[in-house]
Amino acid sequence: MNAPAGTRDGTYAELERENAKLSKIVKVLMDRVERSTDAQGNAFSLFQAAITLESTVRQRTTELQSLNRQLSDEIDERLAIESALQLAKAEAERANAGKTEFLAAASHDLLQPLNVARLFLDAIAQRPLDAETFGMLDRVGRSLESAESLLRTLLEMSRLDAGAMRADITDVALDPLLRHLANEYGLAAEDRGLRLRVVPCDAVIRTDIRLFERILRNLIGNALRYTERGGVLVGARRRGDRLQVDVWDTGMGIPAASLRAIFKEFERLPHAGGDDLAPGMGLGLAIVERIARLLGASVEVRSREGRGSVFRVTVPLAAGSPVAGVVSAPRGERGAETFRGRTVVIVDDDSATLDGMRTILRGWGIDAIAARSVDDAVARSRGRRERPAAILADYHLHDGTTGFDAIDAVRASFACANIPAIVITADPSESTRRRAAERGIGYLNKPLRVERLRSLLAHMLAAA
């Protein structure tokens, strides 16, 4: 076995030093031999000593040359290994990118039929149903929700691991986001006999609002899932130049031995929700930790079995005024009067999706104009005196056109650039979301959550 590189380097240096010393001694002895005139015996002894030392020097020189060759061979071997590792890393990165692209394409194709199924399911749910039928419908809905959530989560994990997810860091007012989540999760908490309390906070944080909202959604959803009695409290406090956001629950707690394991993929504990909540997949906290790293935030957990847990996210505070926030849109029946008698243009190249969307909107009292392309949308809008109240457009249309093209075309046909519009897509790319935000266009993901569509549409129509 070869000696460690550090040991060989030290041996090589030591041999060189000894060789230099011996060379000096030989030179001195040879000089003495040449100058010696006293006695032949003395000269002979000195000469013999010089010969012995010279032999030693040659031996040591040979050893040094051998060691030098060995070191040179090891350097070549290390360079070869480094080159192989770089090639392997590049290949792994290409494979990872390919996996991400495949998952993105596959999820888009899989989410489309799920979107249609959910639309018709929600349309059926709007009709009068007996308790047994409604219960079966609810179970189907929860199964669809689990499948959707799994697809989205796997895609999100893949994009995080591949480094394909980018954070759009801005100054964000925390309170509107907290109020929005309180509205959304409040009903779910009430349905399970729990109390969700969100403490107001005037802090402005430095983060990506969408990704930070994803963290809070996972933590609040988990807190409700693992709590049977009591409630969930969300609050924040300043810690120097950072803000600490806590999500407390009075649930079953987490064993001390599992506090780190819960952040691993597919690691989950039995929850207290029974059949009231869709089961977790053990990916939520793994995503929370990855997103937190991306945002420059930290995540901590403290828990006592039988008493509850607290998940703590610490994020940087912003110095200036907020430039991003979340508006809490109306819920439930509060938007019903806003819809009645309105006209909305729907553009989607999938006929099943069009039928589902039209059924949903008609159930809200909306006159729906359904079109399968940009030209079809313009043709169906032509001749109408009253401009539509809103435009709903799928992002990916045939012939390379997009929902933005459809929105622009319909707006142009009515000579009005301010018609409220929402782009709906299964494409998870940040650029699409960012482009919609820059143009003041609403953005919703497929599979479409009808309550989110209702809330966003009601808010946009009320503000128009």
N, C-alpha and C positions, 0 to 999 in steps of 0.2 A: 504493500500500500504506500502511495506517495505521501510524503510529509505535507502538512498544510502549507499554503502559499506563503503565509507570513513567516513560518519557520525557515522555509527554503531561502527566502529573501535575506533573512538575518544571517544564515550560514554563509551565503554567498558573500555578503559584505565582510563577515569576519575573516573568511579565507583570503579575501583581497587585502585586508589590512595586514594579516600575518605574512602574506607573500611579499608585500612591500617592505616589511621589516627585515625579512630574510635576505632580500636583494641588497639592502643597505649593508647588512653584515658581511655578505659575500664580497661586496665591493671594498669594504674596509680591510678585510683579510687579504684580498688580492693585492691591495696597495701595500700592505705590510710585507707580504712575500717579496714584492719587487724591491722594497727599500731595505729589507733585512740583509745585513752583511756580517752579523756576529757569529752565527753558528749554522752549519748546514743542517744539523738535526732539528734545530728550532724552525728553520725555514721549511724543512720537509713536513714537520708537524702542522705548521700553519697551512701549508699547501694542501695537506690531506684533509684538514678541517674545512677548507674552502671547497674542496671537491665534494665532500659530504653535504655541505649546505647547498651547493649548487644543484646536487641531485634532488635534495628535498624541495628546492624551489621548482624544479621541473615537474616533480610529482604533484605539488600543489597547483601548478599551472594547468596540468592535465585535468585535475579534479575541477578546477574553476571552469575550464572549457566544457567539460561534460555537464556541469551544472547549468552553464549558460545555454547549452543546447536543449537541456530538459525544460528550462524556463521558457525558451523560445517556442518549443512544442506545445507547452501548456497555454501560452498566450494565443497561439493559432487555434488551439482547441476551444478556448473561451470565446474567441471571435466567431468561430463556427457555431457554437451554441447560441450566442447572442443573435446571430443572423437567423438561425432556425426559430428562435423565440419570437423575433420580430415578424417573421413570415406567419407563424402560428397565430400571433395576435391579430395581424391584418386579416387573416382568414376567418378568425372568430368574429371580428367586427363586421366583416361582410355577411357572415351567416346570421348574425344578430340583426343587422339591418334588413336582410331578406326575410327573416322571421317576422319582424315588425311590419314590413310591407304586406306580407301574406296575411297576417292577422287583421290588418286594416281592411284589406280587400274582402277577406272572408267575413269579417264582422259586418261590413256594409251590406253584403248579400244576405246574411242571416238576419240582420236587424230589419230589413225591408218587410219580409213576411210577418215577423213579429209585430211590426208597426201596424200592418193591416189588421192582424188579429186583435190587437188592443183597441184599435179604432172601433171595430164592429162590436167588441165586447162592451166598450163604454156606451156605444149607441143603444145596445140592448138594455144596459143598466138604467138608461133614462126612462124606460117604459115601466108601466105598472107590473110588478112581478109578485108572485106568492113567496112566502118566506123560504120554502124549500128550494125553489128555482134560484132565488137571489143568493142563497148560501152556496149552491153549486157554482154559480157564476163568480162568486167571490173567490172560491178556491181556484178556479181556472185563472182568474186575474192574478192571484198570488203566485201561481206557477209560472205564468208569463213574466211576472216581475223578477222572479228568481233567475230565469233564463237570461233576461235582459241584463240584469245586474252582473251575472257571471261573465257574459261576453264583454261588457264594458270594462269590468275590472281586469280581466285578462289582457285586454288591449292596453289599458292604462299601465299595468305592470310592465308589459313588454316595452312600451315607449319610454318609461322611466329607466329601465335597465339598459336600453339602447342609447340613452342620452338624447332621444329625439324630442323630449318635452322641454320647452323653454319657459322660463318665468318672465312675465311682463311686470316688472316691479314699478309700482306707483305709490303715491300717498293715498291711503284709503281710510275713510271714516268708518270706525268699527260699529257704531250704534245702529245705523240703518241695516247693516248686515245681520246684527243680532236680532233686531225686530223682525226682519224678514224670516229668519229661521224660527223665531218664537211663534209667528203666525202659522208657519208650515207644519211644525211639529207639535203645536199646541193641541190640535184636534186629536192626533194620534195618542198623545198622552192622556187626554180626557177620556178617550174611548177605553183605555186600559185602567181607568181609575187612578191615574197618576197626576202629579202636578209638575208642570214645567215652568220654572221661574227664570227669567233672564234679567239681570241687573243692568240698567242703563249705563252707558259708558261714553264719554265725550272724547276719547282718545283717537288720535290719528296714527295709523301704523304704516310701516313701509313694507309692502308685500304685493303679491299678485292676488287680486281679489278673488278670482275664480278658484285658484288652487287653495287659498286659505279657506274659502267657503267649503271646499271639498274636505279639508281636514275637520272643520267643525261639524259638518254633516255626519261624517263617520263617527266622531266621538259622541255626538248627541244621540244618533241612532243606536249606537252600542249601549249607551247609558240607559235608554228606554228598553232595549231588548233584555238587558240583564237586571232590570229592576222590577220587582213584583209589588212592593208596597212603598209608599212614600213619594219620592219624586226626584227630579233632576234640577240642579241649579247651575246656571252659567253666569260667571262673573269675571271681572278683570281688575288688575291692580298694577300700578307702575312700579318698576324696579330699576331705578336709574334711567338709562337711556333705552330701556326695553319695557315691553308690556307683557304681563303674565296673564294668560286667559285660562281659566279653570273650568272644567266640566265635572261637577260633583254628582254622585248618585247614591241612593240608599239601597243599593242592590245586594247581590249575593257575595260580592267581594271576590278577590283573586288570591289563590294560594301564593305564598311568598316564593315558592320554587318555580312558579309559572310567570312571574312578573316580566322576565326577559323573553321567555318563549312565546308570549302572546304577540310579539312583533314579528314572528317568523311566518312565512307563507303557510296557509292551510292549517294553522294552529288555532283552535277555538275551544271554548269551554261550553258546557251545557248551559243554555240560557233559560231565563225564568218566564219567557213570553208565551210558552205553549204554542198553540196554533195561531195566536193573535198576530204574530210578526213573522215575516219571511225569515227562514233560518240564515244565519251568517255563513260565509264560506271560508272564514279564517284568512281573508286577504285585506280586510279594511285597515287594520293597524299596521300591516306591512306597507301599505300605500301611504298611510299617515306619516310613517317614519321617513320614507323616501322623499315625499313631497316636502316635509319639514327641512330636510338637508338641502333640497333644491332652493328653498326660500331663505336659507340661512337662519332657520329657527331651530328650536330644540323641543323635544317631547319627553316628559317625565310621567311616571305613574306611581301613586301610593295607594295601598289598599289594605283593608282588614276584612278577613273572611267573616261573613254574616253581618257586616256593618256598612260596607259600601266602598267605593273607589273614587279617586280624583285623578283625572288626566290633565296635565298642565302643558300648555304650549306657550313658549316665550318667543316673541317676535320684536324686531327693532321698532322703536317709535320714530315717527316722522317729525320734522321740524316745522314744516309749513302747513298750509291749508289743504284739505283733501281735494283730489281731482277725480276720485272714483268712489262710487257707492252703490248700494243696492236699494231699489225702491220697493217697498212692500206693496205688492199689487193686491187688489181686492180678491176676496175669497167667496166661495159658495154662491149664494143667490144674489149677492150684492151687485153683480154685473148684469143681471137678467134684463133690467130695463134699458141698459146701454145697448143691448144686442137687438132688441125687438124692432123689426122693420128695416134693418140695415142690410146692405148688399156687400158681399165680400167675394173677391176674385181668388180662386184656387188654381194654382198651376203645378201639375205633377204629371210626369209621363207614364206613371203606373196607374192603370185604370182601376184596380182594386183599391188603391190608396185614395184615389179621387172619390170613389163611391163612399168609402168610409168617412172621409172628411165632409163630404156633402151631407151625409146622414147626420153626423154630429152637429154641424152648423144649423141645419134645418130644425133640429131638436131644440136649439136655442132661439128659434124665431128669426134666423138669418136667411136671406135669399142668397144662395151660393151659385156663383158662375164658375163652372168647372172647365178647365182647359188643359190640354195635354202638351202644349208647346208655347213658345213665345208668340209665334204667328197666330196660333189658335186663340190665345188670350186677347190679342189685339182685335182679332176678327169678332170675337164674342162681345167685346166691350164696345165695338163701333156701333153707333146709332143710339146709344143710351145717353140720355140727357143728364141724368144724375150720376155724378162720379161715385165709384165704390167707396165704402167706408174704410176698407183695408184690403191688402193684398197678402196672400199666403202662398209662398213659392218654395218648391223643393229646390235644393241647391244644384244637384246633378240632373240636367235635362239632356235630351238626345241632341245629336249633332254638335256636341261640345259647348252648347249654351248653358248658362247657369241661371239660378234663381235671381241673381242680381240683374241679369239681362232682361228677364221677364218683368221684374219690378220697374226697371227703367222704361221698358216699352209701354207698359200699362199707364204709368204716370205720364209719359209723353203723349199717349193717345187722348188723355183728358186734359192735357196742357196744365198739369198740376204736379209739382215736384214734392209736395208735402203729404201725399196720401200715405197713411201709416202702413208699414209693411213688416212682415216677419219672414225670414228665410229658415227653412226646416231641412235638416240634413243628418245623415248618419256618418258624415265625414268628421273625424275628430281633430282635424288640423287646426292649429292655433291661428293660422293666417285667415281662415274663413271667418272665425269668430271676431278677430281683430278688424277685419274689413267691414263686417256688419256694424260693429261698434263705431267705427270711424264715420260711417255713413248714416248713423242714427237709425239703423234697421234692427228690429228684434231678431233674436237668435234662439232656436230651439233644436234640441237633438232628437233623433229618432232612436228607439221607438218613442212616439210622441205621448207625453203624459197629458191627458185631456184637461186636467185641472190646471196645469201650468199654461196650456194654450188659452184656456178660459180667462185665467188671471191676467196674463200678459195682454191679451186682446182687449179685455175690459179696461185695463189701465191706459192702453194706447188710444182707444176710442174716447175715453173720458177726457183725456188730455188734448185731443185734437180740436 
